[in-house]
């Protein structure tokens, strides 16, 4: 190719190639070289040059490294300490069998005359149970209520603790106060006080020891968590739950679910149904508050919540829940009655303390107690007081019912008689003036010395000079005088002057001897007012003394304990077969006195105590200013004593022994005798009494014959000669 210009020719080095026009063209060398070069990777954004680190930054980095090193090493050290702690706890945990029952006191199960349990004392333990022997529904109820993740955690539930702390703070409490978020394992750790047994040489009391075990400080919580993990490593889940089922306190003195099931429902923990299981599990949150013996409706409401939890967690079906809700658990008959508390407390004091109040063993006591008669006494008393006493009155009453041999069948120690334990027992502990209720012992002395119930004594003004006190002029309650009256008439109208004349005639010492021999253990007055009942005695003593009159003149020692034995043993450690003692007065004297007391009810001051279809005998008693009012009496089957008064000795308003006490006696004994065939009293009537001794108007009596009989009585007591 040529180019015009200056005549020269420039040759350009070319290479043929295919052009765009379809012919062959060429590629320049630069293009070829460019094509041969390797493609370069695209560059990213250019980094700015890092500034040089200053001195403070370098120091900060150094300390950050130290903190990281310390934290990591601290975590390792903490884990090591926790591991050592857990291992140490695990090596010291007692064996399973030693953890099921660690009570420092035993229990006393008290049974009535028919072998039915009616009361419990001490710390009740029904026997060891396991997760295999309890009713499955009870085991499920406990887990659903207390720790639904029990079978999935290793003793501690962080989720549960966090949730509990959140609830506590939301309700305005400190994080660790209130809800604890504890697992069942943690609760077991607390129940066994983390393996530290009670030592009476270290602790002031068992209560102080238990309070320390329940401490809720942060440090104690950490120890409890470590101990819980140690337990999880030592025991299986079922073994831990077994400890819990045996150790949990469930109210009313019941420790463990077996004792609670027997206490509330009268059946084993292996036999409870869903409503009963729910009620028992519901007690765990607050045993005393939710105890069904305290408030059954509240306990049933709590059980409904437990059933709801069981349903939500799949332990029971819709049908199961509906069935349980339609028939909530109720108490057994004995638990519902909650009766016999005064009797139970009394009988606990009749045996040795080391086998009753302070027993370390489980003891069973069979008694003379009759639940039917107790119910009659309580309902009869309540019926009269509701009808007769003013609202708000604080007047008290007490009742004792026994058989003629002294076997106590029922006891009411005060107007509050439901669920009583440890209360003031007015039937036993109160010593009150007996008033005219003492007069039968004056006449018993005279009759035993040869007097007859139809002998006469003078009811006329009397003055006695008392050395050191001067003249004493007693009066009758009616302030009038009747002249010569028979002993029977004197007792019928409760005349004071004849009683004093007879007492002075036979000798006060003899009257005291007879009364004491019949069981009046209190100190008796030495002055002439002895005949008017100025001395004090308990209702139990007086009722026992009247039982001696009924049984024909033999002394009686009231008793309630029949036998005592260790739980599960057949041979009793002690027994009592009767309370009859030595003869005090002759049978003929007793039978005459019974007739005289029968006339008190038929025609005298005790008329309100009559029982339709029954022969009964009794005596009223009212003390000065009406501070005490009594009625004591008997049928052929039972002796009953009633006392009324104020604890602070305030006079009763318009009440005498022949009033409210007699009415209570009638109401109670009508219920006691319901369904029993009537029996006649063992008494001598005027038609039956031999008249070999002539009747005489005596003022003050027959001192010569009385002296002879007195000598004979002394000889009999010394040499044991048979009585006439």
C-alpha positions in Angstrom: 0.0 0.0 0.0 1.4 3.5 -0.9 0.8 6.9 0.3 1.2 10.1 -1.5 3.2 12.8 0.1 6.9 13.3 -0.2 7.4 10.3 -2.4 8.5 7.9 0.3 6.7 4.6 1.0 6.0 3.4 4.6 5.2 -0.3 5.0 3.0 -1.2 8.0 3.3 -4.7 9.5 -0.2 -6.2 9.5 -1.9 -9.5 10.2 -5.0 -10.7 8.4 -8.1 -11.3 10.3 -11.8 -11.7 9.7 -13.3 -8.3 9.6 -16.8 -7.2 10.4 -17.5 -7.1 6.7 -17.0 -10.8 6.3 -13.5 -10.7 4.9 -10.3 -11.6 6.6 -8.8 -8.8 8.8 -5.9 -8.6 11.3 -5.2 -7.9 15.0 -2.5 -5.4 16.2 0.4 -6.6 18.3 -0.7 -4.5 21.3 -4.0 -6.1 21.1 -2.4 -9.5 20.9 -0.2 -8.8 23.9 -3.1 -7.5 25.9 -5.1 -10.7 25.1 -2.2 -12.9 26.3 -2.0 -11.1 29.7 -3.7 -12.9 32.7 -6.8 -11.2 33.9 -6.5 -9.4 37.3 -8.9 -9.9 40.2 -10.9 -6.8 41.0 -9.7 -4.9 44.0 -11.8 -4.4 47.0 -12.3 -1.1 48.7 -9.1 0.3 49.9 -8.6 0.0 53.7 -7.6 3.1 55.6 -4.3 2.9 57.3 -4.8 1.8 61.0 -3.7 4.5 63.4 -1.0 3.6 65.8 -2.4 2.3 69.2 -1.9 4.7 72.1 -0.5 3.8 75.6 -4.0 3.8 77.3 -5.4 1.5 74.7 -2.6 -0.9 75.1 -3.1 -0.9 78.9 -6.9 -1.5 78.5 -6.3 -4.4 76.2 -3.9 -5.9 78.8 -6.5 -5.7 81.6 -9.2 -7.1 79.3 -7.0 -10.1 78.8 -6.5 -10.4 82.5 -10.3 -10.3 83.2 -10.9 -12.9 80.6 -8.2 -15.1 82.1 -9.6 -14.5 85.6 -13.2 -15.3 84.6 -12.3 -18.4 82.8 -10.0 -19.6 85.6 -12.7 -18.5 88.2 -15.3 -20.5 86.4 -13.0 -23.5 86.5 -12.3 -23.0 90.1 -16.0 -22.5 90.9 -16.9 -25.7 89.1 -14.2 -27.5 91.0 -15.4 -26.2 94.3 -19.0 -27.1 93.5 -17.9 -30.5 92.4 -16.0 -31.1 95.7 -19.0 -29.8 97.7 -21.4 -32.0 95.9 -19.1 -35.0 96.3 -18.7 -34.2 100.0 -22.5 -33.9 100.5 -23.1 -37.1 98.6 -20.7 -39.1 100.8 -22.5 -37.9 103.9 -26.1 -38.5 102.9 -27.6 -41.2 105.0 -29.0 -44.4 103.5 -32.6 -44.4 102.2 -34.1 -46.4 105.1 -32.7 -44.0 107.6 -34.4 -41.0 105.9 -38.0 -42.2 105.9 -38.7 -41.5 109.5 -36.6 -39.3 111.7 -39.1 -38.1 114.2 -37.7 -37.4 117.6 -41.1 -38.1 119.2 -43.4 -41.0 118.5 -47.1 -41.0 118.1 -50.1 -42.1 120.2 -53.1 -43.6 118.4 -56.1 -43.6 120.8 -59.0 -46.0 120.2 -62.4 -46.2 121.7 -64.0 -49.2 123.4 -65.0 -50.7 120.1 -61.4 -50.5 118.6 -62.1 -47.5 116.4 -59.6 -44.7 116.3 -60.9 -41.3 117.5 -57.9 -39.3 118.4 -54.2 -38.9 117.7 -51.4 -37.3 119.7 -47.7 -36.7 119.1 -46.1 -36.9 115.6 -48.2 -39.4 113.7 -46.4 -41.7 111.2 -48.5 -44.3 109.5 -45.6 -46.5 108.3 -43.2 -46.4 105.4 -44.6 -46.2 101.9 -42.9 -46.1 98.5 -43.8 -44.8 95.1 -44.8 -48.4 94.2 -47.1 -48.9 97.2 -49.1 -45.6 97.2 -52.0 -45.1 94.9 -50.6 -43.9 91.5 -53.1 -41.0 91.5 -51.5 -39.8 94.7 -48.0 -39.9 93.3 -49.2 -38.1 90.2 -51.0 -35.4 92.2 -47.8 -34.7 94.2 -45.6 -34.3 91.1 -48.2 -32.3 89.3 -48.6 -29.9 92.2 -45.0 -29.5 93.5 -42.7 -30.1 90.6 -44.0 -30.9 87.1 -40.4 -31.3 85.7 -39.3 -33.5 88.5 -38.4 -36.4 86.2 -36.5 -34.1 83.8 -34.1 -32.0 86.0 -31.0 -32.9 88.0 -32.3 -31.6 91.3 -32.4 -27.9 90.5 -34.7 -26.1 88.1 -33.2 -22.7 87.0 -36.4 -22.0 85.2 -38.5 -22.6 88.3 -36.2 -20.4 90.5 -36.3 -17.6 88.0 -40.1 -17.8 87.7 -40.5 -17.8 91.5 -38.2 -14.8 91.9 -40.2 -12.9 89.2 -43.5 -13.7 91.0 -42.1 -12.6 94.4 -40.9 -9.3 93.1 -44.1 -8.7 91.2 -46.0 -9.2 94.4 -43.8 -6.8 96.3 -41.7 -9.3 98.2 -37.9 -9.9 98.2 -36.8 -12.3 95.5 -36.3 -15.2 97.9 -39.3 -14.5 100.1 -42.6 -16.3 99.3 -42.4 -18.6 96.2 -39.2 -20.6 96.4 -39.2 -22.3 93.1 -37.8 -25.4 94.8 -37.9 -28.8 93.2 -39.1 -31.8 95.1 -35.5 -32.8 95.6 -34.7 -29.4 97.1 -37.7 -29.7 99.4 -36.4 -33.2 100.5 -33.0 -31.6 101.2 -34.7 -29.1 103.5 -36.9 -31.8 105.1 -33.9 -33.8 106.1 -32.1 -30.6 107.1 -29.3 -31.5 104.6 -28.4 -34.6 106.6 -27.9 -32.8 110.0 -29.8 -34.8 112.7 -31.5 -33.2 115.7 -29.2 -33.1 118.7 -30.9 -32.0 122.0 -27.5 -31.1 123.4 -27.0 -28.5 120.7 -30.4 -27.0 120.1 -32.6 -25.3 122.7 -35.6 -27.1 121.3 -36.8 -29.1 118.4 -38.7 -26.1 117.2 -35.5 -24.1 117.0 -33.9 -26.9 115.1 -36.7 -27.0 112.6 -36.7 -23.2 112.2 -33.0 -23.3 111.3 -33.7 -26.0 108.7 -36.3 -23.8 107.1 -34.0 -20.7 106.8 -34.2 -19.1 103.4 -31.0 -17.0 103.1 -29.0 -16.9 99.8 -26.2 -18.9 101.3 -28.6 -21.6 102.6 -30.2 -21.7 99.2 -26.9 -22.4 97.5 -26.1 -25.2 99.9 -29.5 -26.6 99.4 -29.0 -26.6 95.6 -25.7 -28.5 95.9 -27.2 -31.0 98.3 -30.1 -31.5 95.9 -27.7 -32.4 93.1 -25.8 -34.7 95.5 -29.1 -36.5 96.3 -29.9 -36.9 92.6 -26.5 -38.6 92.1 -27.0 -40.9 95.1 -30.7 -41.8 94.7 -33.1 -42.6 91.9 -36.0 -40.2 91.2 -38.4 -42.7 92.8 -36.3 -43.0 95.9 -36.2 -39.2 96.3 -40.0 -39.1 95.9 -40.3 -41.9 98.4 -38.5 -39.8 101.0 -40.8 -36.9 100.3 -43.9 -39.0 100.6 -42.8 -40.2 104.0 -41.4 -37.0 105.4 -43.8 -34.2 104.3 -45.8 -32.6 107.1 -49.5 -32.6 106.2 -51.2 -31.0 109.2 -53.0 -32.3 112.3 -49.8 -33.9 113.5 -49.5 -36.2 110.4 -46.0 -36.8 109.0 -46.1 -38.5 105.7 -49.0 -39.3 103.3 -49.8 -42.6 105.0 -50.4 -41.0 108.3 -52.4 -38.2 106.6 -54.6 -40.6 104.7 -55.4 -42.5 107.8 -55.9 -39.3 109.8 -58.3 -37.6 107.4 -59.9 -40.4 105.5 -59.5 -43.5 107.7 -57.7 -45.4 104.9 -54.3 -46.2 103.6 -52.4 -44.0 101.1 -52.6 -47.0 98.8 -56.4 -46.8 98.7 -57.1 -43.1 98.2 -59.1 -42.0 95.2 -58.5 -38.9 93.0 -60.4 -36.4 95.1 -58.7 -37.6 98.3 -55.3 -37.6 96.5 -55.8 -34.1 95.3 -56.8 -32.9 98.8 -53.6 -34.5 100.3 -51.4 -33.0 97.7 -53.0 -29.7 98.2 -51.9 -29.6 101.8 -48.2 -29.4 100.9 -48.4 -25.6 100.2 -49.8 -24.8 103.7 -50.6 -27.8 105.8 -52.2 -26.1 108.8 -54.2 -23.6 106.7 -55.6 -26.3 104.3 -56.1 -29.1 106.7 -59.6 -30.4 106.2 -60.1 -30.7 109.9 -59.7 -26.9 110.1 -61.8 -25.9 107.1 -63.1 -28.6 104.9 -64.5 -26.2 102.2 -61.2 -24.4 101.9 -59.4 -27.8 101.6 -61.9 -28.9 98.9 -61.2 -25.7 96.9 -57.5 -26.3 97.0 -58.1 -29.9 95.9 -60.0 -28.6 92.9 -56.9 -26.5 91.9 -54.8 -29.7 92.1 -57.2 -31.6 89.9 -56.9 -28.8 87.4 -53.1 -29.1 87.3 -53.3 -32.8 87.0 -55.7 -32.5 84.0 -53.5 -29.9 82.3 -50.5 -32.1 82.6 -52.3 -35.2 81.3 -52.5 -37.2 84.5 -56.3 -37.4 84.5 -58.9 -37.3 81.7 -61.8 -34.9 81.3 -64.1 -37.6 82.7 -61.8 -38.2 85.6 -61.7 -34.5 86.5 -65.5 -34.2 86.2 -66.1 -37.2 88.4 -63.7 -36.0 91.1 -65.2 -32.5 91.0 -68.7 -33.9 91.4 -67.8 -35.9 94.6 -65.1 -33.9 96.5 -63.3 -35.7 99.3 -64.8 -35.6 102.8 -63.5 -36.5 106.2 -63.9 -39.9 107.9 -66.5 -40.2 110.6 -63.8 -40.0 113.4 -62.0 -37.0 111.7 -65.3 -35.2 111.1 -66.5 -35.7 114.7 -63.3 -34.2 116.1 -64.7 -35.2 119.4 -63.1 -36.6 122.5 -60.3 -34.1 122.7 -60.7 -33.6 126.5 -60.9 -37.4 127.0 -57.8 -38.0 124.9 -55.8 -35.4 126.8 -57.0 -36.9 130.1 -56.2 -40.5 129.2 -52.7 -39.4 128.0 -52.0 -38.4 131.5 -53.1 -41.8 132.9 -50.1 -43.7 131.5 -46.4 -43.1 132.1 -45.0 -40.1 130.3 -42.3 -42.0 128.5 -45.1 -44.1 126.8 -47.5 -41.2 126.2 -46.6 -37.5 126.2 -42.9 -38.1 125.8 -42.9 -41.3 123.9 -40.2 -41.9 121.2 -42.1 -45.0 120.0 -45.4 -45.3 118.2 -48.0 -46.4 120.8 -51.6 -47.6 120.5 -53.9 -47.0 123.5 -57.3 -48.6 123.8 -59.7 -46.8 126.0 -63.2 -46.9 127.6 -64.4 -44.1 125.4 -67.7 -44.4 123.7 -68.2 -42.2 120.6 -72.0 -42.6 120.7 -72.2 -41.4 124.3 -69.7 -38.6 123.6 -71.9 -37.3 120.8 -75.0 -37.5 123.0 -73.2 -35.4 125.7 -72.0 -32.8 123.2 -75.3 -32.4 121.3 -77.4 -32.5 124.5 -75.2 -29.8 126.1 -75.3 -27.6 123.0 -79.1 -27.9 122.6 -79.8 -26.7 126.1 -77.2 -23.9 126.1 -78.4 -22.6 122.7 -82.0 -22.5 124.0 -81.3 -21.2 127.5 -78.1 -19.1 127.7 -78.1 -15.5 126.6 -76.1 -14.7 123.5 -72.5 -13.9 124.4 -72.6 -15.5 127.8 -69.2 -16.8 128.9 -70.7 -19.3 131.4 -68.9 -22.7 131.1 -70.1 -26.2 131.5 -68.5 -29.6 131.9 -69.8 -33.2 131.7 -68.5 -36.6 132.8 -70.3 -39.9 132.0 -69.1 -43.2 133.3 -70.2 -46.8 134.1 -70.7 -47.9 137.7 -67.2 -49.4 137.8 -65.6 -46.1 136.9 -65.1 -46.7 133.2 -65.3 -43.2 131.8 -67.4 -43.2 128.6 -67.5 -39.5 127.7 -66.0 -36.2 128.9 -66.7 -32.6 128.0 -64.3 -30.2 129.5 -65.9 -27.0 128.3 -68.3 -25.4 125.8 -65.7 -25.6 123.0 -65.4 -29.3 122.4 -64.6 -29.7 118.6 -61.0 -30.5 117.8 -59.8 -29.6 121.4 -56.3 -30.6 122.2 -54.4 -29.2 125.2 -57.3 -27.0 126.3 -58.3 -26.3 129.9 -60.3 -29.4 131.0 -62.9 -28.2 133.5 -64.1 -31.7 134.2 -60.7 -32.7 135.5 -58.6 -29.6 136.2 -61.1 -27.3 137.8 -61.6 -27.6 141.6 -64.9 -26.1 142.6 -67.0 -26.0 145.8 -69.5 -28.8 145.6 -72.4 -27.3 147.6 -75.3 -29.6 148.5 -74.0 -32.2 146.0 -71.8 -33.2 148.9 -74.7 -34.1 151.2 -75.1 -37.7 150.0 -71.8 -38.5 151.7 -73.1 -37.2 155.0 -76.2 -39.4 154.8 -74.1 -42.3 153.5 -72.0 -42.1 156.7 -75.1 -42.1 158.9 -76.8 -45.0 157.0 -73.7 -47.1 157.2 -73.6 -46.4 161.0 -77.1 -47.8 161.4 -79.4 -44.9 160.6 -82.4 -45.5 158.3 -83.7 -43.3 155.5 -86.9 -42.8 157.5 -85.2 -41.8 160.7 -86.0 -38.2 161.8 -83.7 -35.3 162.4 -84.7 -31.8 163.7 -84.8 -29.0 161.2 -84.8 -26.1 163.7 -82.5 -23.1 164.4 -78.9 -24.2 165.2 -75.9 -22.3 166.5 -72.5 -24.0 166.8 -69.5 -22.4 168.7 -66.5 -22.8 166.5 -63.2 -22.4 168.4 -61.3 -19.4 167.2 -64.2 -18.2 165.1 -67.1 -17.8 167.5 -70.7 -18.8 167.1 -71.9 -20.0 163.7 -75.6 -20.0 162.8 -76.3 -21.7 159.5 -79.6 -21.2 157.6 -81.5 -23.2 155.0 -81.7 -22.0 151.4 -85.4 -21.1 151.9 -84.6 -19.3 155.2 -87.3 -21.2 157.0 -87.5 -24.4 159.2 -89.6 -27.5 158.9 -89.2 -29.1 162.3 -88.7 -32.9 162.5 -88.0 -34.3 159.0 -86.9 -37.7 157.8 -83.4 -38.1 156.3 -85.2 -38.6 153.0 -87.1 -35.4 153.3 -84.0 -33.5 154.3 -82.2 -34.7 151.2 -85.2 -34.2 148.9 -85.4 -30.5 149.8 -81.6 -30.1 150.4 -82.0 -28.8 153.9 -78.9 -27.4 155.5 -79.7 -27.7 159.2 -80.5 -31.4 159.2 -77.3 -32.2 157.2 -75.2 -30.3 159.7 -76.9 -32.1 162.6 -76.3 -35.5 161.1 -72.7 -34.7 160.3 -72.1 -33.5 163.9 -73.8 -36.6 165.3 -71.8 -39.1 163.3 -68.6 -37.1 163.5 -67.0 -34.9 160.8 -64.0 -37.2 160.8 -66.2 -40.1 159.8 -67.8 -38.0 157.0 -64.4 -37.0 155.7 -63.3 -40.6 155.8 -66.4 -41.8 153.8 -66.0 -39.0 151.2 -62.3 -39.6 150.7 -62.9 -43.4 150.5 -65.4 -42.8 147.7 -62.7 -40.9 145.8 -62.9 -37.2 146.9 -59.2 -36.6 146.8 -59.2 -32.9 147.5 -58.6 -31.5 151.0 -61.9 -31.5 152.9 -62.9 -28.8 155.4 -62.5 -29.6 159.1 -65.3 -27.4 160.4 -69.0 -28.0 160.6 -69.6 -26.4 157.2 -68.1 -29.6 155.7 -71.6 -30.9 155.5 -72.7 -28.0 153.2 -70.0 -28.7 150.6 -67.6 -25.9 151.2 -64.7 -28.0 150.2 -63.6 -28.2 146.6 -63.5 -31.2 144.2 -63.4 -31.9 140.5 -66.3 -33.0 138.5 -64.5 -36.3 137.7 -64.0 -37.0 141.4 -67.6 -36.3 142.2 -68.9 -38.4 139.4 -66.7 -41.3 140.4 -67.9 -40.9 144.0 -71.5 -41.1 142.9 -70.6 -44.2 140.8 -69.6 -45.8 144.2 -73.1 -45.2 145.5 -74.6 -46.8 142.4 -72.4 -49.9 142.5 -73.5 -50.8 146.0 -71.0 -48.9 148.1 -67.6 -49.7 146.7 -65.0 -47.1 145.9 -64.3 -46.3 142.3 -61.2 -44.9 140.6 -62.3 -43.4 137.3 -60.3 -44.9 134.5 -60.1 -44.5 130.7 -57.1 -46.6 129.7 -57.8 -50.2 129.0 -54.5 -51.3 127.5 -51.4 -49.8 126.0 -49.1 -51.4 123.4 -46.5 -50.6 120.8 -47.8 -50.2 117.3 -47.9 -53.6 115.6 -47.4 -55.5 118.8 -50.0 -57.9 120.2 -48.9 -58.1 123.8 -49.9 -55.0 125.9 -47.4 -53.2 128.0 -50.0 -52.3 130.6 -53.7 -53.0 131.2 -56.6 -51.8 133.3 -59.7 -54.1 133.7 -61.8 -52.0 136.1 -61.9 -49.2 138.6 -63.6 -50.8 141.6 -61.9 -50.6 144.9 -62.6 -51.4 148.5 -66.1 -51.3 150.0 -66.9 -48.0 151.7 -70.5 -48.5 153.0 -72.7 -51.5 153.2 -74.9 -52.5 150.2 -78.0 -51.9 152.4 -76.8 -48.4 153.2 -76.1 -47.7 149.5 -79.5 -49.0 148.5 -81.2 -46.8 151.0 -79.2 -43.8 149.8 -80.2 -44.6 146.2 -83.8 -44.5 147.2 -83.4 -41.2 148.9 -81.6 -39.7 145.8 -84.4 -41.2 143.6 -86.9 -39.2 145.6 -84.8 -36.0 145.0 -85.7 -36.4 141.3 -89.2 -37.7 141.8 -90.5 -35.1 144.2 -87.6 -32.7 145.1 -85.1 -30.2 143.8 -84.0 -32.5 141.0 -87.4 -32.8 139.2 -86.1 -31.4 135.9 -83.8 -34.4 135.6 -86.6 -37.0 135.2 -86.2 -39.5 132.4 -89.4 -40.9 130.8 -89.6 -44.6 131.5 -86.5 -44.7 133.6 -85.8 -44.7 137.3 -83.0 -42.2 138.0 -81.5 -40.8 141.2 -79.4 -37.6 141.7 -78.6 -34.6 143.8 -78.5 -30.9 143.0 -75.7 -28.6 144.3 -75.5 -24.8 144.4 -72.7 -22.9 146.2 -72.8 -19.5 147.9 -73.6 -16.7 145.6 -74.3 -19.3 142.9 -70.7 -19.4 141.7 -71.1 -23.2 141.0 -74.2 -25.2 140.0 -74.1 -29.0 139.9 -76.3 -31.9 139.1 -75.0 -35.4 139.6 -77.1 -38.6 139.1 -77.4 -42.0 137.6 -79.6 -44.6 136.0 -79.0 -48.3 136.5 -76.6 -48.1 133.5 -74.7 -44.8 133.6 -73.6 -42.1 136.1 -73.4 -38.5 134.8 -72.1 -35.3 136.4 -72.8 -31.8 135.2 -71.1 -28.6 136.4 -71.8 -25.0 135.4 -70.0 -21.8 136.4 -67.7 -19.1 135.3 -63.9 -19.6 135.1 -63.4 -16.4 137.0 -65.9 -17.4 139.7 -68.5 -14.7 138.7 -71.9 -15.7 140.2 -74.3 -17.3 137.9 -77.5 -15.3 137.2 -80.6 -17.2 138.1 -78.9 -20.6 137.9 -79.1 -23.3 140.5 -78.3 -27.0 140.4 -81.9 -27.9 140.0 -82.1 -25.6 137.0 -79.9 -25.6 133.9 -77.5 -28.4 135.2 -80.5 -30.7 135.8 -82.0 -29.8 132.4 -78.6 -30.5 130.7 -78.4 -33.8 132.6 -81.9 -34.8 131.4 -81.2 -33.8 127.8 -77.9 -35.6 127.7 -79.1 -38.8 129.5 -82.2 -39.0 127.3 -79.9 -39.2 124.3 -77.5 -41.6 126.0 -80.3 -44.0 126.9 -82.0 -43.9 123.5 -82.7 -47.5 122.3 -81.7 -49.1 125.6 -84.2 -51.2 127.6 -85.2 -49.5 130.9 -83.8 -51.0 134.1 -84.7 -50.4 137.7 -82.4 -48.9 140.2 -80.8 -51.2 142.8 -82.5 -49.5 145.7 -84.4 -50.4 148.9 -87.9 -48.8 149.1 -89.7 -48.3 152.5 -91.8 -51.4 151.7 -88.6 -53.5 151.2 -86.6 -52.3 154.2 -86.8 -54.6 157.2 -88.2 -52.9 160.2 -86.3 -54.7 162.9 -85.0 -51.4 164.1 -87.7 -48.9 165.3 -87.8 -45.5 163.8 -87.1 -42.7 166.2 -87.2 -39.0 166.1 -83.5 -38.2 166.4 -81.9 -34.9 167.2 -79.1 -35.2 166.4 -79.5 -39.0 165.8 -78.5 -42.2 167.4 -75.0 -41.5 168.8 -74.8 -44.8 170.7 -75.6 -47.0 167.7 -73.5 -44.8 165.5 -70.5 -45.2 167.8 -70.8 -49.0 167.7 -70.9 -49.1 164.0 -68.0 -46.6 163.8 -65.9 -48.9 165.9 -66.9 -51.9 163.7 -65.9 -49.9 160.6 -62.5 -49.2 162.0 -62.0 -52.8 162.9 -63.1 -53.8 159.4 -60.7 -51.5 157.8 -57.8 -52.8 159.9 -58.5 -56.5 159.8 -60.5 -56.8 156.6 -63.5 -58.3 158.2 -66.5 -58.8 155.9 -69.0 -56.0 155.9 -72.7 -56.5 156.6 
